[in-house]
Amino acid sequence: MIDLDGKTVLVTGASRGIGAAIARAVAHAGGRIIAHYGRSEAAANALRDEIGADACLPIQADLADPVSVAGLWPGACALTSPIDVLINNAGVFEPAPVDAATDEWDTAWHRVMQINLFAPAELCRAAILDFRKWGGGRIINISSRAAHRGDAPDQMPYAASKGALVALTKTIARGYAGDGILAFGIAPGFTATEMATESLDAEGMARTVAEIPLGELAPPDEIGTLAAFLCSDGARHLTGSTLDVNGASYVR
């Protein structure tokens, strides 16, 4: 049984999908959630009402805006401190075909890298600076199967950002273990969330499922449970690892 009693966990993108599943799993294990959201205040408040106002504290920040990102960690610490775990879950994907107009290509790359890589890196930096003062902490970065096997040709920014996030995780694990700071990655494949499925028609969904030996998209709850385990005291020597959750659609 996972026991997170007394632990506080900041989850970005907690209002829906994998982030909401992580928040529920952490709360079920006794942890307190600081639930970051970008735009959907209603969804964040619904999550708070579901989990309980004492166990879920919503906080807003626009991860596309570096100034807003810079205020997220201190804002979370002002709600409750110390924070024991940072989970960088929020992410976006935007098509960037090679034959797109240059300004469209550049816009997609900058937005995806800002949200998927630069914002998590900034939060990791802020967390490390405080974790060193507090005697340690944990960072969990939600990457993607695309980090290892690549993605569709028009999703180069997404794959590149997620690959870089894996490298960031490994570097933190190697560099700060002596300070009691542990870093883990989770690399989901296609997951049964709105973000992953909203762009797939019936034919695309059938083709996607056919590539997964288990024959189904990954349930978000499985990723939530894994994240909660990595928050616990039973996973210390997994630091530096990125764990795959893809139904054997990509085995490495």
N, C-alpha and C positions, 0 to 999 in steps of 0.2 A: 504494500500500500504506500502510495506517495504521500509524504507528510511535508507540507509547506507552511505549517503553522508559524506565524510570526514573520514570514517573508513578504516583502513588497516587490512587485514586479511591474515595470513599465513596459507596455506593449504598444507598439505603433500600429496604426491601421486596425484598431481593435473593434471597430464598430460593425464589421461584417466578415464573412468568409473565414479564412484560417485564423485571422486575428481574434475574432469573436470566439472561435472554438478553443483557442489557447486561453483566452480569458476565463472561459467557463471551466476548463480543466484545472487551471491554477486555483480558481476560487473553490472548486470542489475539493481540492487537496488542502484547503485551509489558508491559502495565500490571499493577500490583498492586491488588487489590480489598480494601476493607474492606466486608464484606457484612453489612449490618444485617438483622436479622430481628425479628419481633415475638413470635410464639408457636412457630413450627415450628423448634425447634433441630435436629431430625433432618434437615429439608430443608436447613438452612444447613450442617450438617456434611457432607451428601451433596454439596452444591455445592463445599465446600472439598476434599473427597476427589477430585472430578472435576477441578477446576482445579489443585489442588496446594496443600499446606499453606503453602508459601512465598509463593504468589501470592494466597491468599485467606484473610483473617482475619475470622471471624465476630464480630459484636457484637450484643448484645440490647438492645432498648429498646421500651417500650410507648408508641407515638406518641399514644395517647389520654390519656396521663398527662403533664401539663406538666413535672412534676418529672423524670420519666424522660427526656423530650425534652431538658431542660436539661443532662443528663449525657451525652448521646450524642456531641456534638462533642468535648468534652474527653476522653471515654473513647476515642474513635477516635484522637485525637491521641496518647494515651498508648500506643496499640498501635504506631503509626509516624507520624512527623512529619518534614517538613511534608506535608500533604494538598494535592494539586494541583487536584482537582476534587470538587465536591459534586454528586451527582445525587439530587434529590428525586423518587423514583419511587413510593413507597408511597402507596396511596390506597384508599378504601372508597366504596361507595355504599349507601345505605339508603333505602327508600321512605318518602316523607313526603307522602301524599295530603292535599289541603286539608281533607277531611272527617274526618281522623284526630282522635282526642282530642288536646287541647292539649298534654298532657304527652308523648304519643308524638311529636307534631310537634316540640316543643322538643328532645326527646332526640335525634331523628334529626339535626336541624340542628346541634346542638352537637357531636355526635360526628363528623359528616362535616366540619364546618368545622375542628375541632381537628386531625384527622388529615390532611386534604387541604390545609389552608391555614395554620393557626396553627403546626403543627409545622414545615412547610417554611420558614415565615417566620423562626421562631426559629433554625433551622439556617442559613439564609442570613445572618442577623445575626451569628451566631458565626463563620461562615466569612469574612465580609467583614472583621470585626475582625482576624482572623489573616492573611488574604490581604494586607491593607494593610501588615502588618509583614513579610510574606514576599516582597513584591515582585509580588504578583498571584496570580490563580487563576481558576478557571472554575466557574460554576454552571449546571446543566442541570435545568430543571423539567419534569417530565412532566405535561402538561396533558391535554386531551381535545378531540375534535371538538365536544363539548357546550359548550365555552367559547365557540365562535363561533356555533353554530346553535341552541343550547339543547338540552334533552333532554325526555324524557317528563314529563307533568305531575306525576307522583309523584316525580320526581328533581330537583326544584328545588334542594335543597342541593348535590347533586353538580355540576350545571351552574354554580351560583353560585360554588362553591369553585374550580372549574377556570378560570372566567373571571377571578376575582381573581388566580389564580396567574399567568396571562398578564400581567396588569397589573403584578404584582410583578416579574416577569422584565424587562419593559420599563423599569421604574423603576430597577432595579439596573443595567441596562446603561447607561442614560443618566447615572446618578449616579456610577458608579465606574469608568468606562473609563479615566479619567486615572490611576487607581491600578493599572492593569493587570488589573482584574477584569472578566471577560467573562461575559455571561449569555445563555442560549439556552433556548428552549422547544421541546418536541416535543408535538404534538397528535394522538395516535392516534385513529382511529375504532375500530370493532369489531375486536378482535384475537383471534386464536385462543389464548386463555388460559382457564384455569379460571374466573377471576373474571368474565370477560365472558360466558361461555357457560353457566355452571352454572344460571342462572335461565331459560334459554331451552329450551322444548320443541321438538319437531321442526318444528311449524308456525311458531313464533317464529324459529327459525334460518333456515328457508326464506324467511320474509319479510325478515329482516335481510340475507341474502345477495342477495336480489333487488334491494335498494336500492343495492348496490355495483356500479358499472359493471364493475369487474374480475372480479366474480362469485365472490369469496372473501373471507374475513376476512383481515386483514393478518397475515402471519407475524411472531411476536415477534422472530425473528432479524433482520428488516429494521430494526426499531426499535433493536435492539442495535447493529447496524452503524452506523446513523446517529448514535447516541449516542457511539460510539467515535470517529467522525470529528469530532464536535464537541469531544471531549476533546483532539484533536490540534492541532498548530500550523498546520494548513491552513485554519482556519475563523474567523480573528480577526474579519473584517469582517462576519460573520453575527451578531455580537453584537446583542442586542435582538430578533432574529427568533424567531418560533414557526413551526416547520416541520410541515406537515400530512402525516399518513400514514394515508390513509383510502380508497384505491382510487378516488378521484374521487367518493365519495359526498357530499362537500361541498366545493365549489370556491369560493374567495373571491379 
